[in-house]
Amino acid sequence: MSRRTLLRVGAYAGLTPWSALTALAMKPPAAPTNAIAPDEALKRIMAGNARYLAGQMTSHDFAAGRGARVQGQYPIASILSCADSRVAPELVFDQGQGDLFVARVAGNVLTPTVLASLEYGTQFLGVPLILVLGHTGCGAVEAAIKVVRDQAVLPGHLPALTERIRPAVEAAQKAASGSLLENASAENVRLQVALLKQASPIISRSYADKKIDIVGALYNLPTGQVTPV
């Protein structure tokens, strides 16, 4: 056996244990890690927000488990969040890669494509919880207020967005106290939650069968606290 061949064989032998470990890491779990009750999923993400508020966030090793994540994903919650750059659900709820299935759009509104994404999470990923996450000082809601109250004319495709928020603004105008913006932001979350509960066939059926829960919350920009709505 030549020296070159000997070295090659030795190299392969040395790599065998690592190959076995890699294969083991890529093996999907026997039971999905998100096979939990909706209230348990909510409890976990709210505990994450508590850590975020306290400045005691988990130190996530994003390299660990990367091979396993190639084989599948098992998020514990789907988040319909605003696209605002200051609202990052993985940070807000102190979750790692693969923990949240996030759909982000300005104004956290339900559109056909966003609904399809959430349906995918429910039907094929087994996500037990959908949370609509609005936030204080939302620019999309503020734009909808200007359209409703001041008859503002917006450029481009923005009118299609604000029309989805209009019912929330009109409901908030009836409030006896509080700012119109904050009331409308909360009403918008409630509106999207209500639409999701009625979204047939996948979401509404799963909700009626108590396989999932659908809840809403507001993220406070100044404090970082998430409050149920």
C-alpha positions as CSV (number, residue, x, y, z in Angstrom):
1,M,0.0,0.0,0.0
2,S,1.5,3.4,-1.0
3,R,1.9,6.2,1.5
4,R,-0.7,8.2,-0.3
5,T,-3.3,5.4,-0.1
6,L,-2.5,4.8,3.5
7,L,-3.1,8.5,4.3
8,R,-6.4,8.5,2.4
9,V,-7.7,5.4,4.3
10,G,-6.6,7.0,7.6
11,A,-8.4,10.2,6.7
12,Y,-11.7,8.3,5.9
13,A,-11.4,6.4,9.1
14,G,-10.9,9.6,11.1
15,L,-14.0,11.1,9.5
16,T,-16.3,8.2,10.2
17,P,-17.3,9.2,13.8
18,W,-18.1,12.7,12.6
19,S,-20.2,11.4,9.7
20,A,-22.2,9.3,12.2
21,L,-22.7,12.2,14.5
22,T,-23.9,14.3,11.5
23,A,-26.4,11.7,10.5
24,L,-27.6,11.4,14.0
25,A,-28.1,15.2,14.2
26,M,-30.0,15.3,11.0
27,K,-32.4,12.5,12.1
28,P,-35.9,14.0,12.7
29,P,-37.3,13.6,16.2
30,A,-39.5,10.6,17.0
31,A,-42.3,12.9,18.1
32,P,-42.7,16.5,16.9
33,T,-41.4,18.9,19.5
34,N,-44.4,21.2,18.8
35,A,-46.9,18.5,19.7
36,I,-48.1,20.6,22.7
37,A,-51.4,22.3,23.7
38,P,-52.0,25.8,22.5
39,D,-52.0,27.2,26.0
40,E,-48.6,25.7,26.6
41,A,-47.3,27.3,23.4
42,L,-48.6,30.7,24.5
43,K,-47.1,30.2,28.0
44,R,-43.7,29.5,26.4
45,I,-43.6,32.6,24.2
46,M,-44.9,34.9,26.9
47,A,-42.2,33.5,29.2
48,G,-39.8,34.5,26.4
49,N,-41.1,38.0,26.4
50,A,-40.6,38.2,30.2
51,R,-36.9,37.2,29.6
52,Y,-36.7,39.9,26.9
53,L,-38.1,42.5,29.3
54,A,-35.7,41.5,32.1
55,G,-32.7,41.6,29.8
56,Q,-32.1,37.9,30.5
57,M,-32.5,36.5,27.0
58,T,-31.3,33.0,26.2
59,S,-28.0,32.8,24.4
60,H,-28.9,30.9,21.3
61,D,-26.4,28.8,19.5
62,F,-27.7,29.0,15.9
63,A,-25.2,26.5,14.6
64,A,-26.4,23.8,17.0
65,G,-29.0,21.6,15.4
66,R,-28.6,23.1,12.0
67,G,-28.4,19.7,10.4
68,A,-31.6,18.6,12.2
69,R,-33.5,21.7,11.0
70,V,-32.7,20.7,7.4
71,Q,-34.9,17.7,7.9
72,G,-37.9,19.6,9.2
73,Q,-39.3,22.4,11.3
74,Y,-41.5,22.2,14.4
75,P,-42.5,25.8,15.4
76,I,-44.6,26.2,18.5
77,A,-46.4,29.3,17.2
78,S,-47.3,31.1,14.1
79,I,-47.0,34.9,14.4
80,L,-48.8,37.3,12.1
81,S,-46.8,40.4,12.8
82,C,-46.4,43.9,11.4
83,A,-43.4,44.4,9.1
84,D,-42.1,47.3,11.3
85,S,-38.4,46.9,11.6
86,R,-38.6,47.5,15.4
87,V,-40.8,44.5,16.0
88,A,-38.8,41.2,15.5
89,P,-40.9,38.3,16.9
90,E,-37.9,36.0,17.5
91,L,-36.3,38.7,19.7
92,V,-39.5,39.9,21.3
93,F,-40.4,36.3,22.4
94,D,-36.7,35.2,22.9
95,Q,-37.1,32.2,20.6
96,G,-34.5,30.4,18.5
97,Q,-34.4,29.3,14.9
98,G,-37.3,27.0,14.1
99,D,-39.4,28.0,17.0
100,L,-41.7,30.5,15.3
101,F,-43.4,30.5,11.9
102,V,-43.6,34.2,11.1
103,A,-45.6,36.1,8.5
104,R,-44.9,39.8,8.5
105,V,-46.9,42.5,6.6
106,A,-47.4,46.2,7.3
107,G,-50.3,46.6,9.7
108,N,-50.4,42.8,10.5
109,V,-53.4,42.4,8.2
110,L,-54.7,39.2,6.8
111,T,-54.3,38.9,3.1
112,P,-54.8,35.8,0.8
113,T,-51.1,35.0,0.7
114,V,-50.6,35.6,4.4
115,L,-53.6,33.3,5.1
116,A,-52.1,30.7,2.9
117,S,-48.9,30.8,4.8
118,L,-50.7,30.4,8.1
119,E,-52.7,27.6,6.7
120,Y,-49.5,25.9,5.7
121,G,-48.2,26.2,9.3
122,T,-51.4,24.7,10.7
123,Q,-52.0,22.0,8.2
124,F,-48.4,20.7,7.5
125,L,-46.3,21.9,10.4
126,G,-48.7,21.2,13.2
127,V,-48.4,24.6,14.7
128,P,-50.7,24.7,17.8
129,L,-51.0,28.5,18.2
130,I,-51.6,31.6,15.9
131,L,-50.8,35.0,17.5
132,V,-51.6,38.3,15.8
133,L,-49.0,40.8,17.0
134,G,-49.8,44.4,16.6
135,H,-47.8,47.3,18.1
136,T,-48.1,50.8,19.5
137,G,-47.4,53.6,17.1
138,C,-48.2,51.6,14.0
139,G,-47.6,53.6,10.8
140,A,-50.0,51.5,8.8
141,V,-52.8,52.1,11.3
142,E,-51.9,55.8,11.4
143,A,-52.2,55.9,7.6
144,A,-55.6,54.3,7.8
145,I,-56.7,56.9,10.3
146,K,-55.7,59.7,7.9
147,V,-57.7,58.1,5.2
148,V,-60.8,57.7,7.3
149,R,-60.6,60.9,9.2
150,D,-59.0,63.3,6.7
151,Q,-59.8,61.6,3.4
152,A,-56.1,61.4,2.6
153,V,-55.2,60.0,-0.8
154,L,-52.3,57.5,-0.6
155,P,-50.0,56.6,-3.5
156,G,-49.3,53.2,-5.0
157,H,-50.9,50.1,-3.5
158,L,-51.2,51.6,0.0
159,P,-55.0,52.1,-0.3
160,A,-55.4,48.3,-0.6
161,L,-53.6,48.0,2.8
162,T,-55.4,50.8,4.6
163,E,-58.8,49.4,3.5
164,R,-58.1,46.3,5.4
165,I,-57.6,48.4,8.5
166,R,-60.5,50.8,8.0
167,P,-63.0,48.7,10.0
168,A,-60.7,48.8,13.0
169,V,-60.4,52.6,12.8
170,E,-64.1,53.1,12.5
171,A,-64.6,50.9,15.6
172,A,-62.0,52.8,17.5
173,Q,-63.7,56.1,16.8
174,K,-66.5,55.0,19.0
175,A,-64.2,54.6,22.1
176,A,-64.9,57.0,25.0
177,S,-61.3,57.3,26.0
178,G,-57.7,56.8,24.9
179,S,-55.9,57.9,21.7
180,L,-57.4,57.0,18.4
181,L,-54.1,55.5,17.2
182,E,-53.7,53.1,20.1
183,N,-57.4,52.1,20.2
184,A,-57.3,51.5,16.4
185,S,-54.2,49.4,16.8
186,A,-55.9,47.2,19.4
187,E,-59.1,47.0,17.3
188,N,-57.0,46.0,14.3
189,V,-55.5,43.1,16.2
190,R,-59.0,42.0,17.3
191,L,-60.3,42.3,13.7
192,Q,-57.5,40.1,12.3
193,V,-58.1,37.5,15.0
194,A,-61.8,37.4,14.2
195,L,-61.1,37.0,10.5
196,L,-58.7,34.2,11.2
197,K,-61.2,32.3,13.3
198,Q,-63.6,32.5,10.4
199,A,-61.0,31.6,7.7
200,S,-62.2,28.4,6.1
201,P,-61.5,25.7,5.4
202,I,-58.3,25.0,7.3
203,I,-57.9,27.6,10.1
204,S,-61.6,27.7,11.1
205,R,-61.9,24.0,11.2
206,S,-58.8,23.5,13.3
207,Y,-59.9,26.2,15.6
208,A,-63.4,24.7,15.9
209,D,-61.9,21.3,16.7
210,K,-59.7,23.0,19.4
211,K,-56.5,21.8,17.7
212,I,-55.3,25.3,17.6
213,D,-55.9,28.6,19.4
214,I,-55.9,32.1,17.9
215,V,-55.1,35.1,20.1
216,G,-54.0,38.7,19.7
217,A,-51.5,40.9,21.5
218,L,-49.9,44.3,21.3
219,Y,-46.2,45.0,21.5
220,N,-45.3,48.2,23.3
221,L,-42.5,49.9,21.4
222,P,-41.1,52.0,24.4
223,T,-41.1,49.1,26.9
224,G,-40.9,45.9,24.9
225,Q,-43.8,44.4,26.7
226,V,-46.4,42.2,24.9
227,T,-49.9,42.6,26.3
228,P,-52.9,40.3,25.3
229,V,-55.6,42.1,23.4
